[in-house]
Amino acid sequence: MEYHLKRISNAGIAEAIAKAELYRSLNEPEEAESICRDILAIEPDHQLALRLLGLALTDQFTGGGSDRYRETEGIFEQLEDPYEQLYYAGILCERRAKAQLKAGSPRPSVLALFEEALRLFAEAERIRPSGNDDAILRWNRCVRLLQDPAWKELEQELVAFDAHDAPPR
């Protein structure tokens, strides 16, 4: 037997968005992802559904090769607001870094992701809407992670490595 997806109604979008948000809050990102895809099937440019879909995908990051980083990046690039593009790109880098850190990835590569997140949050902060401090809050969280003593040790190791590094002869 062959199965086919059914389309939701335009009138059901608001309720579907509420359900996607609920499933994300219940730590069921696969359910939220499915709902967002149903919404986008009938309204491909629905900005909230795009944001929620991208966030649901980042909720599923494990730090492994199965993470859908490029897909998520493409979803956030579809956001119309330049601030949101930068902010959510920063979220993507931050969450990718955290997932890779938990998975035991080498700290220098994780550090590069945090630094990219910080760059994106700083750009978003410059163009943020009045009263919106979300980019600052995310910046501060990343900085607090990087102020952890384990990161200080890594920074010292990298400085020592750079001091002894020389170009090939």
C-alpha positions in Angstrom: 0.0 0.0 0.0 1.2 3.5 -0.8 0.8 6.3 1.7 0.2 9.9 0.8 0.5 13.1 2.9 -2.7 15.0 3.4 -2.8 18.8 3.2 -3.9 20.9 6.1 -6.3 23.8 5.6 -5.2 27.5 5.5 -7.7 28.0 8.4 -5.7 25.5 10.5 -2.3 27.2 10.2 -2.6 29.2 13.5 -3.5 26.1 15.5 -0.8 24.1 13.8 1.8 26.8 14.7 0.6 26.6 18.3 1.0 22.8 18.2 4.6 23.1 16.7 5.6 25.5 19.5 4.1 23.1 22.1 6.0 20.1 20.7 9.2 22.0 20.7 8.6 23.0 24.4 7.9 19.3 25.1 11.3 18.4 23.6 9.6 16.6 20.7 11.3 18.4 17.8 10.5 15.7 15.2 6.8 16.3 15.8 7.3 20.1 15.5 9.3 19.6 12.3 6.5 17.5 10.7 3.9 20.2 11.6 6.0 23.0 10.1 6.5 21.0 6.9 2.7 20.6 6.7 2.3 24.4 7.0 5.0 25.2 4.5 3.4 22.7 2.0 0.5 25.1 1.7 2.3 28.4 2.5 6.0 28.1 1.6 7.0 31.5 2.8 5.3 31.4 6.2 7.9 33.1 8.3 7.0 31.7 11.7 6.8 28.2 10.3 10.3 28.6 8.7 11.7 29.9 12.0 10.1 27.0 14.0 11.3 24.4 11.4 14.9 25.7 11.6 14.8 25.7 15.4 13.2 22.2 15.5 16.1 20.9 13.3 18.7 22.5 15.6 16.9 20.9 18.5 17.8 17.5 16.9 21.6 18.3 16.6 23.8 15.6 18.1 27.1 16.8 16.9 27.4 14.0 14.4 27.4 13.7 10.6 23.6 13.3 10.5 22.9 16.9 11.7 21.1 18.7 9.0 23.2 21.9 9.2 23.1 22.9 5.6 19.3 22.3 5.4 18.8 24.4 8.5 21.1 27.1 7.1 19.0 27.2 3.9 15.8 27.5 5.9 17.0 30.5 7.9 18.2 32.1 4.7 14.6 32.1 3.5 13.7 34.5 6.3 12.8 37.9 4.9 14.0 40.1 7.8 17.8 40.7 7.6 18.0 40.9 11.5 16.3 37.5 11.7 18.6 36.0 9.1 21.6 37.0 11.1 20.1 36.2 14.5 19.0 32.7 13.5 22.3 32.0 11.7 23.9 32.8 15.0 21.6 30.4 16.8 22.5 27.7 14.2 26.2 28.1 14.9 25.7 28.3 18.6 23.6 25.1 18.7 26.0 23.3 16.4 28.9 24.2 18.6 27.1 23.0 21.7 26.1 19.7 20.1 29.7 19.1 18.9 31.0 20.0 22.3 28.7 17.4 23.9 29.8 14.9 21.2 33.4 15.4 22.1 34.6 17.2 19.0 38.0 18.9 19.1 37.7 22.2 21.0 39.4 24.3 18.4 36.7 23.4 15.8 34.0 24.1 18.4 35.7 27.4 19.3 35.5 28.5 15.6 31.7 27.8 15.6 31.2 29.8 18.8 33.3 32.7 17.3 31.1 32.6 14.2 28.0 32.7 16.4 29.4 35.7 18.2 30.1 37.5 14.9 26.6 36.9 13.7 25.0 38.0 17.0 27.1 41.2 16.9 25.9 41.9 13.4 22.3 41.2 14.4 22.7 43.5 17.4 23.6 46.4 15.2 20.4 46.2 13.2 18.0 44.8 15.9 14.6 46.3 16.4 14.3 48.7 19.2 13.8 46.9 22.5 14.9 43.5 21.1 17.9 42.3 23.1 17.8 38.7 21.9 21.1 38.9 20.1 22.7 40.3 23.2 21.3 37.5 25.4 22.7 34.9 23.0 26.0 36.7 22.8 26.3 36.7 26.6 25.5 33.0 26.8 28.2 32.2 24.4 30.7 34.4 26.2 29.8 32.7 29.5 30.5 29.3 28.0 33.8 30.6 26.6 34.8 32.0 30.0 34.7 28.6 31.5 38.1 27.5 32.8 38.3 24.7 30.3 38.2 27.2 27.5 40.9 29.3 29.2 43.2 26.2 29.1 42.5 25.7 25.5 43.3 29.3 24.7 46.6 29.0 26.4 47.4 25.7 24.5 46.6 27.5 21.2 48.8 30.4 22.0 51.7 28.1 22.9 51.1 26.1 19.7 51.1 29.3 17.6 54.3 30.4 19.2 56.1 27.3 18.1 54.4 27.0 14.7 56.6 27.8 11.7 56.0 27.7 8.0 57.4 24.7 6.1 61.0 25.1 4.9 
